[in-house]
Amino acid sequence: MQQARRVSDWESEFEQMLHPRDYRVFAGVIDLDHWPAWGRLLFKALGGHAGDNRQWPDIDAWAEEIAHDLRAPD
């Protein structure tokens, strides 16, 4: 709980400083070769999918949306 609060505080400061247009979280790459054995077992037992889980069409669409907004007249 304490760690989550610190992250939230940091995000709030970040937003106030930079005024981002948008914030999204996308899936990434999961390489189980870097995980301990117990972590790999738990991950698989919970139905996780290793590999490149990025959805490039979604990422590209988000980037295009931002590019469009930046090109638009104020």
mmCIF file of the N, C-alpha and C atoms, coordinates in Angstrom:
data_MODEL
# 
_entry.id   MODEL 
# 
loop_
_atom_site.group_PDB 
_atom_site.id 
_atom_site.type_symbol 
_atom_site.label_atom_id 
_atom_site.label_alt_id 
_atom_site.label_comp_id 
_atom_site.label_asym_id 
_atom_site.label_entity_id 
_atom_site.label_seq_id 
_atom_site.pdbx_PDB_ins_code 
_atom_site.Cartn_x 
_atom_site.Cartn_y 
_atom_site.Cartn_z 
_atom_site.occupancy 
_atom_site.B_iso_or_equiv 
_atom_site.pdbx_formal_charge 
_atom_site.auth_seq_id 
_atom_site.auth_comp_id 
_atom_site.auth_asym_id 
_atom_site.auth_atom_id 
_atom_site.pdbx_PDB_model_num 
ATOM 1   N N  . MET A 1 1  ? 0.827  -1.182  0.000   1.00 0.00 ? 1  MET A N  1 
ATOM 2   C CA . MET A 1 1  ? 0.000  0.000   0.000   1.00 0.00 ? 1  MET A CA 1 
ATOM 3   C C  . MET A 1 1  ? 0.879  1.256   0.000   1.00 0.00 ? 1  MET A C  1 
ATOM 4   N N  . GLN A 1 2  ? 1.901  1.258   0.801   1.00 0.00 ? 2  GLN A N  1 
ATOM 5   C CA . GLN A 1 2  ? 2.805  2.400   0.886   1.00 0.00 ? 2  GLN A CA 1 
ATOM 6   C C  . GLN A 1 2  ? 3.485  2.647   -0.458  1.00 0.00 ? 2  GLN A C  1 
ATOM 7   N N  . GLN A 1 3  ? 3.921  1.584   -1.130  1.00 0.00 ? 3  GLN A N  1 
ATOM 8   C CA . GLN A 1 3  ? 4.583  1.721   -2.434  1.00 0.00 ? 3  GLN A CA 1 
ATOM 9   C C  . GLN A 1 3  ? 3.616  2.310   -3.456  1.00 0.00 ? 3  GLN A C  1 
ATOM 10  N N  . ALA A 1 4  ? 2.374  1.857   -3.452  1.00 0.00 ? 4  ALA A N  1 
ATOM 11  C CA . ALA A 1 4  ? 1.375  2.381   -4.385  1.00 0.00 ? 4  ALA A CA 1 
ATOM 12  C C  . ALA A 1 4  ? 1.158  3.869   -4.160  1.00 0.00 ? 4  ALA A C  1 
ATOM 13  N N  . ARG A 1 5  ? 1.148  4.302   -2.934  1.00 0.00 ? 5  ARG A N  1 
ATOM 14  C CA . ARG A 1 5  ? 0.955  5.719   -2.624  1.00 0.00 ? 5  ARG A CA 1 
ATOM 15  C C  . ARG A 1 5  ? 2.132  6.535   -3.158  1.00 0.00 ? 5  ARG A C  1 
ATOM 16  N N  . ARG A 1 6  ? 3.356  6.019   -3.015  1.00 0.00 ? 6  ARG A N  1 
ATOM 17  C CA . ARG A 1 6  ? 4.525  6.742   -3.513  1.00 0.00 ? 6  ARG A CA 1 
ATOM 18  C C  . ARG A 1 6  ? 4.480  6.869   -5.034  1.00 0.00 ? 6  ARG A C  1 
ATOM 19  N N  . VAL A 1 7  ? 4.063  5.802   -5.711  1.00 0.00 ? 7  VAL A N  1 
ATOM 20  C CA . VAL A 1 7  ? 3.949  5.853   -7.167  1.00 0.00 ? 7  VAL A CA 1 
ATOM 21  C C  . VAL A 1 7  ? 2.889  6.871   -7.551  1.00 0.00 ? 7  VAL A C  1 
ATOM 22  N N  . SER A 1 8  ? 1.768  6.872   -6.863  1.00 0.00 ? 8  SER A N  1 
ATOM 23  C CA . SER A 1 8  ? 0.699  7.816   -7.140  1.00 0.00 ? 8  SER A CA 1 
ATOM 24  C C  . SER A 1 8  ? 1.179  9.249   -6.956  1.00 0.00 ? 8  SER A C  1 
ATOM 25  N N  . ASP A 1 9  ? 1.922  9.511   -5.902  1.00 0.00 ? 9  ASP A N  1 
ATOM 26  C CA . ASP A 1 9  ? 2.466  10.851  -5.666  1.00 0.00 ? 9  ASP A CA 1 
ATOM 27  C C  . ASP A 1 9  ? 3.407  11.255  -6.794  1.00 0.00 ? 9  ASP A C  1 
ATOM 28  N N  . TRP A 1 10 ? 4.252  10.327  -7.219  1.00 0.00 ? 10 TRP A N  1 
ATOM 29  C CA . TRP A 1 10 ? 5.199  10.599  -8.298  1.00 0.00 ? 10 TRP A CA 1 
ATOM 30  C C  . TRP A 1 10 ? 4.449  10.885  -9.593  1.00 0.00 ? 10 TRP A C  1 
ATOM 31  N N  . GLU A 1 11 ? 3.415  10.097  -9.891  1.00 0.00 ? 11 GLU A N  1 
ATOM 32  C CA . GLU A 1 11 ? 2.634  10.329  -11.105 1.00 0.00 ? 11 GLU A CA 1 
ATOM 33  C C  . GLU A 1 11 ? 1.966  11.699  -11.070 1.00 0.00 ? 11 GLU A C  1 
ATOM 34  N N  . SER A 1 12 ? 1.458  12.082  -9.928  1.00 0.00 ? 12 SER A N  1 
ATOM 35  C CA . SER A 1 12 ? 0.804  13.379  -9.786  1.00 0.00 ? 12 SER A CA 1 
ATOM 36  C C  . SER A 1 12 ? 1.800  14.515  -10.048 1.00 0.00 ? 12 SER A C  1 
ATOM 37  N N  . GLU A 1 13 ? 2.985  14.418  -9.476  1.00 0.00 ? 13 GLU A N  1 
ATOM 38  C CA . GLU A 1 13 ? 4.016  15.432  -9.699  1.00 0.00 ? 13 GLU A CA 1 
ATOM 39  C C  . GLU A 1 13 ? 4.422  15.476  -11.170 1.00 0.00 ? 13 GLU A C  1 
ATOM 40  N N  . PHE A 1 14 ? 4.548  14.324  -11.779 1.00 0.00 ? 14 PHE A N  1 
ATOM 41  C CA . PHE A 1 14 ? 4.916  14.209  -13.187 1.00 0.00 ? 14 PHE A CA 1 
ATOM 42  C C  . PHE A 1 14 ? 3.877  14.906  -14.068 1.00 0.00 ? 14 PHE A C  1 
ATOM 43  N N  . GLU A 1 15 ? 2.607  14.627  -13.814 1.00 0.00 ? 15 GLU A N  1 
ATOM 44  C CA . GLU A 1 15 ? 1.538  15.234  -14.599 1.00 0.00 ? 15 GLU A CA 1 
ATOM 45  C C  . GLU A 1 15 ? 1.501  16.747  -14.422 1.00 0.00 ? 15 GLU A C  1 
ATOM 46  N N  . GLN A 1 16 ? 1.687  17.232  -13.211 1.00 0.00 ? 16 GLN A N  1 
ATOM 47  C CA . GLN A 1 16 ? 1.671  18.670  -12.961 1.00 0.00 ? 16 GLN A CA 1 
ATOM 48  C C  . GLN A 1 16 ? 2.839  19.378  -13.648 1.00 0.00 ? 16 GLN A C  1 
ATOM 49  N N  . MET A 1 17 ? 3.957  18.677  -13.747 1.00 0.00 ? 17 MET A N  1 
ATOM 50  C CA . MET A 1 17 ? 5.141  19.271  -14.340 1.00 0.00 ? 17 MET A CA 1 
ATOM 51  C C  . MET A 1 17 ? 5.066  19.276  -15.874 1.00 0.00 ? 17 MET A C  1 
ATOM 52  N N  . LEU A 1 18 ? 4.597  18.181  -16.471 1.00 0.00 ? 18 LEU A N  1 
ATOM 53  C CA . LEU A 1 18 ? 4.646  18.033  -17.922 1.00 0.00 ? 18 LEU A CA 1 
ATOM 54  C C  . LEU A 1 18 ? 3.318  18.255  -18.643 1.00 0.00 ? 18 LEU A C  1 
ATOM 55  N N  . HIS A 1 19 ? 2.213  18.141  -17.935 1.00 0.00 ? 19 HIS A N  1 
ATOM 56  C CA . HIS A 1 19 ? 0.888  18.261  -18.545 1.00 0.00 ? 19 HIS A CA 1 
ATOM 57  C C  . HIS A 1 19 ? 0.743  17.332  -19.760 1.00 0.00 ? 19 HIS A C  1 
ATOM 58  N N  . PRO A 1 20 ? 0.870  16.026  -19.570 1.00 0.00 ? 20 PRO A N  1 
ATOM 59  C CA . PRO A 1 20 ? 0.780  15.098  -20.708 1.00 0.00 ? 20 PRO A CA 1 
ATOM 60  C C  . PRO A 1 20 ? -0.600 15.138  -21.346 1.00 0.00 ? 20 PRO A C  1 
ATOM 61  N N  . ARG A 1 21 ? -0.657 14.902  -22.643 1.00 0.00 ? 21 ARG A N  1 
ATOM 62  C CA . ARG A 1 21 ? -1.919 14.876  -23.370 1.00 0.00 ? 21 ARG A CA 1 
ATOM 63  C C  . ARG A 1 21 ? -2.718 13.623  -23.037 1.00 0.00 ? 21 ARG A C  1 
ATOM 64  N N  . ASP A 1 22 ? -2.013 12.542  -22.791 1.00 0.00 ? 22 ASP A N  1 
ATOM 65  C CA . ASP A 1 22 ? -2.684 11.263  -22.562 1.00 0.00 ? 22 ASP A CA 1 
ATOM 66  C C  . ASP A 1 22 ? -1.701 10.328  -21.872 1.00 0.00 ? 22 ASP A C  1 
ATOM 67  N N  . TYR A 1 23 ? -2.232 9.306   -21.269 1.00 0.00 ? 23 TYR A N  1 
ATOM 68  C CA . TYR A 1 23 ? -1.412 8.312   -20.582 1.00 0.00 ? 23 TYR A CA 1 
ATOM 69  C C  . TYR A 1 23 ? -2.026 6.946   -20.846 1.00 0.00 ? 23 TYR A C  1 
ATOM 70  N N  . ARG A 1 24 ? -1.251 6.048   -21.373 1.00 0.00 ? 24 ARG A N  1 
ATOM 71  C CA . ARG A 1 24 ? -1.725 4.692   -21.632 1.00 0.00 ? 24 ARG A CA 1 
ATOM 72  C C  . ARG A 1 24 ? -0.679 3.699   -21.158 1.00 0.00 ? 24 ARG A C  1 
ATOM 73  N N  . VAL A 1 25 ? -1.146 2.540   -20.781 1.00 0.00 ? 25 VAL A N  1 
ATOM 74  C CA . VAL A 1 25 ? -0.259 1.441   -20.412 1.00 0.00 ? 25 VAL A CA 1 
ATOM 75  C C  . VAL A 1 25 ? -0.505 0.317   -21.398 1.00 0.00 ? 25 VAL A C  1 
ATOM 76  N N  . PHE A 1 26 ? 0.549  -0.122  -22.049 1.00 0.00 ? 26 PHE A N  1 
ATOM 77  C CA . PHE A 1 26 ? 0.457  -1.208  -23.019 1.00 0.00 ? 26 PHE A CA 1 
ATOM 78  C C  . PHE A 1 26 ? 1.211  -2.421  -22.492 1.00 0.00 ? 26 PHE A C  1 
ATOM 79  N N  . ALA A 1 27 ? 0.777  -3.592  -22.926 1.00 0.00 ? 27 ALA A N  1 
ATOM 80  C CA . ALA A 1 27 ? 1.487  -4.825  -22.575 1.00 0.00 ? 27 ALA A CA 1 
ATOM 81  C C  . ALA A 1 27 ? 2.881  -4.781  -23.190 1.00 0.00 ? 27 ALA A C  1 
ATOM 82  N N  . GLY A 1 28 ? 3.781  -5.527  -22.622 1.00 0.00 ? 28 GLY A N  1 
ATOM 83  C CA . GLY A 1 28 ? 5.158  -5.538  -23.113 1.00 0.00 ? 28 GLY A CA 1 
ATOM 84  C C  . GLY A 1 28 ? 5.648  -6.937  -23.413 1.00 0.00 ? 28 GLY A C  1 
ATOM 85  N N  . VAL A 1 29 ? 6.937  -7.105  -23.320 1.00 0.00 ? 29 VAL A N  1 
ATOM 86  C CA . VAL A 1 29 ? 7.585  -8.387  -23.580 1.00 0.00 ? 29 VAL A CA 1 
ATOM 87  C C  . VAL A 1 29 ? 7.859  -9.068  -22.251 1.00 0.00 ? 29 VAL A C  1 
ATOM 88  N N  . ILE A 1 30 ? 7.491  -10.320 -22.163 1.00 0.00 ? 30 ILE A N  1 
ATOM 89  C CA . ILE A 1 30 ? 7.755  -11.112 -20.963 1.00 0.00 ? 30 ILE A CA 1 
ATOM 90  C C  . ILE A 1 30 ? 8.730  -12.212 -21.354 1.00 0.00 ? 30 ILE A C  1 
ATOM 91  N N  . ASP A 1 31 ? 9.926  -12.129 -20.830 1.00 0.00 ? 31 ASP A N  1 
ATOM 92  C CA . ASP A 1 31 ? 10.972 -13.107 -21.110 1.00 0.00 ? 31 ASP A CA 1 
ATOM 93  C C  . ASP A 1 31 ? 11.209 -13.920 -19.842 1.00 0.00 ? 31 ASP A C  1 
ATOM 94  N N  . LEU A 1 32 ? 10.651 -15.108 -19.810 1.00 0.00 ? 32 LEU A N  1 
ATOM 95  C CA . LEU A 1 32 ? 10.731 -15.939 -18.607 1.00 0.00 ? 32 LEU A CA 1 
ATOM 96  C C  . LEU A 1 32 ? 12.136 -16.464 -18.327 1.00 0.00 ? 32 LEU A C  1 
ATOM 97  N N  . ASP A 1 33 ? 13.043 -16.313 -19.272 1.00 0.00 ? 33 ASP A N  1 
ATOM 98  C CA . ASP A 1 33 ? 14.427 -16.740 -19.037 1.00 0.00 ? 33 ASP A CA 1 
ATOM 99  C C  . ASP A 1 33 ? 15.078 -15.940 -17.914 1.00 0.00 ? 33 ASP A C  1 
ATOM 100 N N  . HIS A 1 34 ? 14.547 -14.758 -17.638 1.00 0.00 ? 34 HIS A N  1 
ATOM 101 C CA . HIS A 1 34 ? 15.103 -13.902 -16.595 1.00 0.00 ? 34 HIS A CA 1 
ATOM 102 C C  . HIS A 1 34 ? 14.374 -14.046 -15.265 1.00 0.00 ? 34 HIS A C  1 
ATOM 103 N N  . TRP A 1 35 ? 13.423 -14.946 -15.184 1.00 0.00 ? 35 TRP A N  1 
ATOM 104 C CA . TRP A 1 35 ? 12.628 -15.155 -13.973 1.00 0.00 ? 35 TRP A CA 1 
ATOM 105 C C  . TRP A 1 35 ? 13.148 -16.358 -13.209 1.00 0.00 ? 35 TRP A C  1 
ATOM 106 N N  . PRO A 1 36 ? 13.018 -16.352 -11.901 1.00 0.00 ? 36 PRO A N  1 
ATOM 107 C CA . PRO A 1 36 ? 13.385 -17.547 -11.129 1.00 0.00 ? 36 PRO A CA 1 
ATOM 108 C C  . PRO A 1 36 ? 12.381 -18.669 -11.416 1.00 0.00 ? 36 PRO A C  1 
ATOM 109 N N  . ALA A 1 37 ? 12.770 -19.904 -11.122 1.00 0.00 ? 37 ALA A N  1 
ATOM 110 C CA . ALA A 1 37 ? 11.921 -21.063 -11.424 1.00 0.00 ? 37 ALA A CA 1 
ATOM 111 C C  . ALA A 1 37 ? 10.547 -20.947 -10.777 1.00 0.00 ? 37 ALA A C  1 
ATOM 112 N N  . TRP A 1 38 ? 10.493 -20.512 -9.516  1.00 0.00 ? 38 TRP A N  1 
ATOM 113 C CA . TRP A 1 38 ? 9.193  -20.416 -8.844  1.00 0.00 ? 38 TRP A CA 1 
ATOM 114 C C  . TRP A 1 38 ? 8.308  -19.370 -9.527  1.00 0.00 ? 38 TRP A C  1 
ATOM 115 N N  . GLY A 1 39 ? 8.912  -18.311 -10.042 1.00 0.00 ? 39 GLY A N  1 
ATOM 116 C CA . GLY A 1 39 ? 8.154  -17.274 -10.740 1.00 0.00 ? 39 GLY A CA 1 
ATOM 117 C C  . GLY A 1 39 ? 7.587  -17.777 -12.054 1.00 0.00 ? 39 GLY A C  1 
ATOM 118 N N  . ARG A 1 40 ? 8.388  -18.564 -12.791 1.00 0.00 ? 40 ARG A N  1 
ATOM 119 C CA . ARG A 1 40 ? 7.911  -19.141 -14.052 1.00 0.00 ? 40 ARG A CA 1 
ATOM 120 C C  . ARG A 1 40 ? 6.746  -20.081 -13.801 1.00 0.00 ? 40 ARG A C  1 
ATOM 121 N N  . LEU A 1 41 ? 6.872  -20.909 -12.761 1.00 0.00 ? 41 LEU A N  1 
ATOM 122 C CA . LEU A 1 41 ? 5.794  -21.852 -12.438 1.00 0.00 ? 41 LEU A CA 1 
ATOM 123 C C  . LEU A 1 41 ? 4.512  -21.123 -12.054 1.00 0.00 ? 41 LEU A C  1 
ATOM 124 N N  . LEU A 1 42 ? 4.622  -20.122 -11.226 1.00 0.00 ? 42 LEU A N  1 
ATOM 125 C CA . LEU A 1 42 ? 3.456  -19.356 -10.809 1.00 0.00 ? 42 LEU A CA 1 
ATOM 126 C C  . LEU A 1 42 ? 2.831  -18.633 -12.004 1.00 0.00 ? 42 LEU A C  1 
ATOM 127 N N  . PHE A 1 43 ? 3.661  -18.029 -12.825 1.00 0.00 ? 43 PHE A N  1 
ATOM 128 C CA . PHE A 1 43 ? 3.185  -17.313 -13.999 1.00 0.00 ? 43 PHE A CA 1 
ATOM 129 C C  . PHE A 1 43 ? 2.382  -18.242 -14.905 1.00 0.00 ? 43 PHE A C  1 
ATOM 130 N N  . LYS A 1 44 ? 2.931  -19.420 -15.184 1.00 0.00 ? 44 LYS A N  1 
ATOM 131 C CA . LYS A 1 44 ? 2.247  -20.385 -16.047 1.00 0.00 ? 44 LYS A CA 1 
ATOM 132 C C  . LYS A 1 44 ? 0.993  -20.936 -15.383 1.00 0.00 ? 44 LYS A C  1 
ATOM 133 N N  . ALA A 1 45 ? 1.050  -21.175 -14.071 1.00 0.00 ? 45 ALA A N  1 
ATOM 134 C CA . ALA A 1 45 ? -0.115 -21.694 -13.348 1.00 0.00 ? 45 ALA A CA 1 
ATOM 135 C C  . ALA A 1 45 ? -1.279 -20.703 -13.381 1.00 0.00 ? 45 ALA A C  1 
ATOM 136 N N  . LEU A 1 46 ? -0.960 -19.418 -13.420 1.00 0.00 ? 46 LEU A N  1 
ATOM 137 C CA . LEU A 1 46 ? -1.996 -18.387 -13.461 1.00 0.00 ? 46 LEU A CA 1 
ATOM 138 C C  . LEU A 1 46 ? -2.445 -18.049 -14.884 1.00 0.00 ? 46 LEU A C  1 
ATOM 139 N N  . GLY A 1 47 ? -1.905 -18.778 -15.859 1.00 0.00 ? 47 GLY A N  1 
ATOM 140 C CA . GLY A 1 47 ? -2.340 -18.600 -17.241 1.00 0.00 ? 47 GLY A CA 1 
ATOM 141 C C  . GLY A 1 47 ? -1.646 -17.483 -17.997 1.00 0.00 ? 47 GLY A C  1 
ATOM 142 N N  . GLY A 1 48 ? -0.482 -17.055 -17.522 1.00 0.00 ? 48 GLY A N  1 
ATOM 143 C CA . GLY A 1 48 ? 0.247  -15.988 -18.197 1.00 0.00 ? 48 GLY A CA 1 
ATOM 144 C C  . GLY A 1 48 ? 0.775  -16.433 -19.549 1.00 0.00 ? 48 GLY A C  1 
ATOM 145 N N  . HIS A 1 49 ? 0.984  -15.459 -20.429 1.00 0.00 ? 49 HIS A N  1 
ATOM 146 C CA . HIS A 1 49 ? 1.496  -15.733 -21.772 1.00 0.00 ? 49 HIS A CA 1 
ATOM 147 C C  . HIS A 1 49 ? 2.822  -15.012 -21.960 1.00 0.00 ? 49 HIS A C  1 
ATOM 148 N N  . ALA A 1 50 ? 3.887  -15.782 -22.051 1.00 0.00 ? 50 ALA A N  1 
ATOM 149 C CA . ALA A 1 50 ? 5.215  -15.206 -22.247 1.00 0.00 ? 50 ALA A CA 1 
ATOM 150 C C  . ALA A 1 50 ? 5.378  -14.776 -23.700 1.00 0.00 ? 50 ALA A C  1 
ATOM 151 N N  . GLY A 1 51 ? 6.393  -13.987 -23.936 1.00 0.00 ? 51 GLY A N  1 
ATOM 152 C CA . GLY A 1 51 ? 6.692  -13.543 -25.295 1.00 0.00 ? 51 GLY A CA 1 
ATOM 153 C C  . GLY A 1 51 ? 6.375  -12.070 -25.470 1.00 0.00 ? 51 GLY A C  1 
ATOM 154 N N  . ASP A 1 52 ? 6.266  -11.678 -26.718 1.00 0.00 ? 52 ASP A N  1 
ATOM 155 C CA . ASP A 1 52 ? 5.979  -10.284 -27.068 1.00 0.00 ? 52 ASP A CA 1 
ATOM 156 C C  . ASP A 1 52 ? 4.472  -10.098 -27.076 1.00 0.00 ? 52 ASP A C  1 
ATOM 157 N N  . ASN A 1 53 ? 3.948  -9.448  -26.056 1.00 0.00 ? 53 ASN A N  1 
ATOM 158 C CA . ASN A 1 53 ? 2.511  -9.249  -25.913 1.00 0.00 ? 53 ASN A CA 1 
ATOM 159 C C  . ASN A 1 53 ? 2.064  -7.856  -26.344 1.00 0.00 ? 53 ASN A C  1 
ATOM 160 N N  . ARG A 1 54 ? 2.977  -7.121  -26.989 1.00 0.00 ? 54 ARG A N  1 
ATOM 161 C CA . ARG A 1 54 ? 2.615  -5.775  -27.435 1.00 0.00 ? 54 ARG A CA 1 
ATOM 162 C C  . ARG A 1 54 ? 1.616  -5.858  -28.587 1.00 0.00 ? 54 ARG A C  1 
ATOM 163 N N  . GLN A 1 55 ? 0.671  -4.948  -28.587 1.00 0.00 ? 55 GLN A N  1 
ATOM 164 C CA . GLN A 1 55 ? -0.314 -4.839  -29.659 1.00 0.00 ? 55 GLN A CA 1 
ATOM 165 C C  . GLN A 1 55 ? 0.048  -3.612  -30.493 1.00 0.00 ? 55 GLN A C  1 
ATOM 166 N N  . TRP A 1 56 ? 0.912  -3.832  -31.486 1.00 0.00 ? 56 TRP A N  1 
ATOM 167 C CA . TRP A 1 56 ? 1.445  -2.713  -32.245 1.00 0.00 ? 56 TRP A CA 1 
ATOM 168 C C  . TRP A 1 56 ? 0.371  -1.868  -32.933 1.00 0.00 ? 56 TRP A C  1 
ATOM 169 N N  . PRO A 1 57 ? -0.705 -2.447  -33.446 1.00 0.00 ? 57 PRO A N  1 
ATOM 170 C CA . PRO A 1 57 ? -1.740 -1.581  -34.040 1.00 0.00 ? 57 PRO A CA 1 
ATOM 171 C C  . PRO A 1 57 ? -2.324 -0.593  -33.020 1.00 0.00 ? 57 PRO A C  1 
ATOM 172 N N  . ASP A 1 58 ? -2.519 -1.021  -31.783 1.00 0.00 ? 58 ASP A N  1 
ATOM 173 C CA . ASP A 1 58 ? -3.030 -0.120  -30.742 1.00 0.00 ? 58 ASP A CA 1 
ATOM 174 C C  . ASP A 1 58 ? -2.014 0.968   -30.405 1.00 0.00 ? 58 ASP A C  1 
ATOM 175 N N  . ILE A 1 59 ? -0.745 0.582   -30.313 1.00 0.00 ? 59 ILE A N  1 
ATOM 176 C CA . ILE A 1 59 ? 0.316  1.538   -29.997 1.00 0.00 ? 59 ILE A CA 1 
ATOM 177 C C  . ILE A 1 59 ? 0.460  2.557   -31.131 1.00 0.00 ? 59 ILE A C  1 
ATOM 178 N N  . ASP A 1 60 ? 0.462  2.066   -32.369 1.00 0.00 ? 60 ASP A N  1 
ATOM 179 C CA . ASP A 1 60 ? 0.577  2.960   -33.519 1.00 0.00 ? 60 ASP A CA 1 
ATOM 180 C C  . ASP A 1 60 ? -0.610 3.914   -33.614 1.00 0.00 ? 60 ASP A C  1 
ATOM 181 N N  . ALA A 1 61 ? -1.815 3.416   -33.336 1.00 0.00 ? 61 ALA A N  1 
ATOM 182 C CA . ALA A 1 61 ? -3.006 4.269   -33.394 1.00 0.00 ? 61 ALA A CA 1 
ATOM 183 C C  . ALA A 1 61 ? -2.925 5.369   -32.347 1.00 0.00 ? 61 ALA A C  1 
ATOM 184 N N  . TRP A 1 62 ? -2.449 5.037   -31.161 1.00 0.00 ? 62 TRP A N  1 
ATOM 185 C CA . TRP A 1 62 ? -2.300 6.041   -30.099 1.00 0.00 ? 62 TRP A CA 1 
ATOM 186 C C  . TRP A 1 62 ? -1.272 7.099   -30.505 1.00 0.00 ? 62 TRP A C  1 
ATOM 187 N N  . ALA A 1 63 ? -0.149 6.653   -31.067 1.00 0.00 ? 63 ALA A N  1 
ATOM 188 C CA . ALA A 1 63 ? 0.890  7.583   -31.506 1.00 0.00 ? 63 ALA A CA 1 
ATOM 189 C C  . ALA A 1 63 ? 0.365  8.484   -32.623 1.00 0.00 ? 63 ALA A C  1 
ATOM 190 N N  . GLU A 1 64 ? -0.407 7.924   -33.550 1.00 0.00 ? 64 GLU A N  1 
ATOM 191 C CA . GLU A 1 64 ? -0.989 8.718   -34.636 1.00 0.00 ? 64 GLU A CA 1 
ATOM 192 C C  . GLU A 1 64 ? -1.964 9.756   -34.097 1.00 0.00 ? 64 GLU A C  1 
ATOM 193 N N  . GLU A 1 65 ? -2.728 9.382   -33.090 1.00 0.00 ? 65 GLU A N  1 
ATOM 194 C CA . GLU A 1 65 ? -3.678 10.313  -32.471 1.00 0.00 ? 65 GLU A CA 1 
ATOM 195 C C  . GLU A 1 65 ? -2.934 11.509  -31.867 1.00 0.00 ? 65 GLU A C  1 
ATOM 196 N N  . ILE A 1 66 ? -1.846 11.232  -31.179 1.00 0.00 ? 66 ILE A N  1 
ATOM 197 C CA . ILE A 1 66 ? -1.047 12.315  -30.589 1.00 0.00 ? 66 ILE A CA 1 
ATOM 198 C C  . ILE A 1 66 ? -0.429 13.175  -31.683 1.00 0.00 ? 66 ILE A C  1 
ATOM 199 N N  . ALA A 1 67 ? 0.110  12.537  -32.732 1.00 0.00 ? 67 ALA A N  1 
ATOM 200 C CA . ALA A 1 67 ? 0.708  13.283  -33.843 1.00 0.00 ? 67 ALA A CA 1 
ATOM 201 C C  . ALA A 1 67 ? -0.336 14.183  -34.496 1.00 0.00 ? 67 ALA A C  1 
ATOM 202 N N  . HIS A 1 68 ? -1.538 13.674  -34.695 1.00 0.00 ? 68 HIS A N  1 
ATOM 203 C CA . HIS A 1 68 ? -2.625 14.463  -35.287 1.00 0.00 ? 68 HIS A CA 1 
ATOM 204 C C  . HIS A 1 68 ? -2.938 15.676  -34.414 1.00 0.00 ? 68 HIS A C  1 
ATOM 205 N N  . ASP A 1 69 ? -3.032 15.446  -33.100 1.00 0.00 ? 69 ASP A N  1 
ATOM 206 C CA . ASP A 1 69 ? -3.327 16.548  -32.176 1.00 0.00 ? 69 ASP A CA 1 
ATOM 207 C C  . ASP A 1 69 ? -2.226 17.608  -32.195 1.00 0.00 ? 69 ASP A C  1 
ATOM 208 N N  . LEU A 1 70 ? -0.977 17.178  -32.321 1.00 0.00 ? 70 LEU A N  1 
ATOM 209 C CA . LEU A 1 70 ? 0.134  18.125  -32.324 1.00 0.00 ? 70 LEU A CA 1 
ATOM 210 C C  . LEU A 1 70 ? 0.154  18.950  -33.613 1.00 0.00 ? 70 LEU A C  1 
ATOM 211 N N  . ARG A 1 71 ? -0.300 18.363  -34.715 1.00 0.00 ? 71 ARG A N  1 
ATOM 212 C CA . ARG A 1 71 ? -0.324 19.080  -35.994 1.00 0.00 ? 71 ARG A CA 1 
ATOM 213 C C  . ARG A 1 71 ? -1.524 20.018  -36.105 1.00 0.00 ? 71 ARG A C  1 
ATOM 214 N N  . ALA A 1 72 ? -2.566 19.772  -35.327 1.00 0.00 ? 72 ALA A N  1 
ATOM 215 C CA . ALA A 1 72 ? -3.788 20.577  -35.416 1.00 0.00 ? 72 ALA A CA 1 
ATOM 216 C C  . ALA A 1 72 ? -3.523 21.992  -34.919 1.00 0.00 ? 72 ALA A C  1 
ATOM 217 N N  . PRO A 1 73 ? -4.121 22.962  -35.596 1.00 0.00 ? 73 PRO A N  1 
ATOM 218 C CA . PRO A 1 73 ? -3.957 24.349  -35.121 1.00 0.00 ? 73 PRO A CA 1 
ATOM 219 C C  . PRO A 1 73 ? -4.631 24.532  -33.770 1.00 0.00 ? 73 PRO A C  1 
ATOM 220 N N  . ASP A 1 74 ? -4.067 25.405  -32.957 1.00 0.00 ? 74 ASP A N  1 
ATOM 221 C CA . ASP A 1 74 ? -4.621 25.654  -31.623 1.00 0.00 ? 74 ASP A CA 1 
ATOM 222 C C  . ASP A 1 74 ? -5.898 26.378  -31.671 1.00 0.00 ? 74 ASP A C  1 
# 
